[in-house]
């Protein structure tokens, strides 16, 4: 996949040799379109929301693993206690 600069010059091709020859100056010429600031804020808010859900799920999994380990220990203790 080849990119082009504002002047239309090819910046890179998909082969490794050309990627090795791209300098910082050429990379700095690449224009990346950004969404409007309001959309960026919406994206950040959504990512934050999803990360919060992931953290809650992780905490719940950890709590369940601790609970399962406790049940396992209890079952083993009762089994060997007679």
CORBELHU-V955777 format. One record per residue. N is the residue number from 1. RES is the residue in one letter. NEAR is the number of other ideal C-beta (glycine too) atoms within 10 Angstrom. Layout:
N | RES | NEAR
N | RES | NEAR
//
This chain:
1 | X | 5
2 | X | 9
3 | X | 15
4 | X | 13
5 | X | 12
6 | X | 8
7 | X | 6
8 | X | 6
9 | X | 10
10 | X | 11
11 | X | 14
12 | X | 16
13 | X | 13
14 | X | 8
15 | X | 8
16 | X | 8
17 | X | 7
18 | X | 13
19 | X | 10
20 | X | 7
21 | X | 9
22 | X | 14
23 | X | 8
24 | X | 7
25 | X | 7
26 | X | 15
27 | X | 11
28 | X | 7
29 | X | 15
30 | X | 13
31 | X | 9
32 | X | 4
33 | X | 4
34 | X | 8
35 | X | 10
36 | X | 8
37 | X | 8
38 | X | 8
39 | X | 10
40 | X | 11
41 | X | 11
42 | X | 12
43 | X | 11
44 | X | 10
45 | X | 10
46 | X | 10
47 | X | 10
48 | X | 10
49 | X | 10
50 | X | 10
51 | X | 10
52 | X | 10
53 | X | 10
54 | X | 10
55 | X | 10
56 | X | 10
57 | X | 10
58 | X | 10
59 | X | 10
60 | X | 10
61 | X | 10
62 | X | 10
63 | X | 10
64 | X | 10
65 | X | 10
66 | X | 10
67 | X | 10
68 | X | 10
69 | X | 10
70 | X | 10
71 | X | 10
72 | X | 10
73 | X | 10
74 | X | 10
75 | X | 10
76 | X | 10
77 | X | 9
78 | X | 9
79 | X | 8
80 | X | 7
81 | X | 6
82 | X | 4
//
